[in-house]
């Protein structure tokens, strides 16, 4: 997973730091927007735009799913999300109690699969909104501080933004690494089934 996680780390880090270059967000043209005159900057911090963070999140989640399919196979991977094995095993049992227990287990596994699908969607929101929110908040803070005090006082905040850029790039790439590791692991209970089939 190093090419994916490393590329994301470098890309996010550079985008976070490019937002600190002089003139970014402060040089542009004034236009009338919704009846008010606003500065439209020529350069903006890329990570403070939700389009970029959503795009990185989509690529990351799709890549982790592809890694999962490559590692454990298509049907095994899809079985994490759509699981009917519990229902099938229930009808092979003998006795009404075991059948009912098997059906209950089948329903539980089916709803866990639905929760897995929801968690994949939630990954998109959490990855993109976390990065966007932190970088955008830092940009707003820098704009306010630079508007209040032009010299010297913004320097500690700029150093803090350098540190935040490293932390956000690390968090994003580590989360992608964790998602890829989890996606490429066998579904719960697969080892037991293989062990049972061997005996």
N, C-alpha and C positions, 0 to 999 in steps of 0.2 A: 504493500500500500504506500510505500515511500514516494513514488512519483506523484501520486495524487495528493497526499498530505503535504509533501514538500512544496509542490507547485502552488497549492492553495496558500500555504504559509507565506511564501515569497510574494505572491500576487497581492494578498490582503495587506501584508506589511508595507509594501511599496505604495499601495493606494492610500493607506492610512497616513504615511509620512509625506506623500506628495501634497496632501492637503495643508501642510505647514509651510510650503514654499511661499515666498513673498509674492503678493499679487493674487494669490488664489482666493477667490471669493470677494476681493476688494476692488479689482479693476474690471470695469465693464461699461455698459451704456445704461442710461436712465430711460425707461419707457413707462408709458401709462398702462397699468394693469388693474382692471376692475375699478377704474376711476381714481386710482392712486398712483403716484409716480414711485417706481421701485428701481433699484439697481439690478440689472441683469448681468451677472459676472461672465467674463469670457472663460474663466477656469473655475471649476468647482472641485471639491474633494469628491472623488469617485465613490468612496464607500459611504458618503452621506446621501447618496441617491439610492432609493429603495429598489430601483430597477437592477442595479448591479448586484446588490446583496441577494435578491431573489434569484437572479441568474446563477450566481455561485452556489446557492443552496440547491437549486434544481439539478445542476450538474453533479454536485456532491452526492445527493440522495440517489440519483439515477446510477452513478458509478458504484455506490455501495451495493445497490441491488444487482448490478451486473456482476460484481465480485462475488456476491452470495450465490448467484446462479452458477458461476464458473466453479466455485469451490465445492458445493454440495449437490449440484445437479438441478435441473429445472423443476422437476416434479417434487423433489424434496423441499426445495425453496418455496415453491408455491404452496406446499402443504403447511407452511407456517401461517399462511393467511386464509386458506380455504381448506378446512380439515373435516373430512367426513369419515375418517377411520374409526372413530368411536362408535358411530352408528352401525358401521359394517360389522365391527367386532361384537356389538351388542346382540345381533341376531344370530351369531354363531355360538352364543352361550346357551347353557341348559339351565332351566329353572327360571321362574318369573322374577325372582329377586335379582338374579344376576343380569337378566335382560333389562330390568328397570334401572339398575345401577349403571349398566353400560349405556343406556339411553341418556341418563343424567350426565354421565361423563362425556358423551358425544355432544350434548348441548353446551356443556361448559367449554369443551375444546373449540366448538364452532364460534362461540362468543369471544373466546380469547383470540381467535383469528381475526374477528372484526376489530377487536382492540388493536391488534398488530397493524391493520390497515390504517386505522385512525392515527396510530403513533407515527407511521411513515409520513402522513400529511402534516402532523404536528412538528416533525423534524424540519420541514420546509419553513414553517412559520418561526420556529425557535431560532434556527440558524440565521435566517435573513433579518428578523426583527432585532435580535440581540446585537448584531454587528451594526446595523443601521442606527439603532437607538443610541448606542454608545458613541459612535463616531459623530453623528449629528449633534448630540449633546455637547461633545467636546468642541465642535465647530461654533456652536452658539455661545459657549462659554468664552472661547477665544475672541469672538466678535465683540461681546459685551466688555470684556477686560480691555481689549485694544481701544474700544470707544471711550472708556473712562480714563485710562492712563496709556499714553502712547509709548512711553519709554520705560525701560527697566522692569516695571511690574509684570508685564506679560511674559518675561523670560522664564520664571519658575513654572508658569502654566504651560509654556511651550515644551519645557522639559517633561512635564507630567504627560502631555499629549504624546510625546515620543514613547514614553513608557506604556501608555494606554494602547498605542498602536502595536507594540510588541505583544502585550497581553492579549489583545483581541485576536491577533493573527494566531497566537499559540492556542487560544481557546477554540477558535474555529477549526483549525487543523486537527487538534486533539479530539474534538467531537466527531469529526469525519472519520478519524482513525478508529474511534470506539464503535461508531456505527458500522464501519466496514468489518471490524472484527466480529461483532455480534451477528452481522448478516452472513458471514462465512462460516459460522459455527452450526453444528448439526442441531436440528429441532429437538426439543425435550422429549425424551423417551425413545429416540432412535437407537441409541446404543443398547438399551435394554432389549429392543426388538431384535437387533442383530445378534445379541448374546443368546437370546432365547432360540433364535433360528439355528444357531450353531449347535445347540444341544439337541 
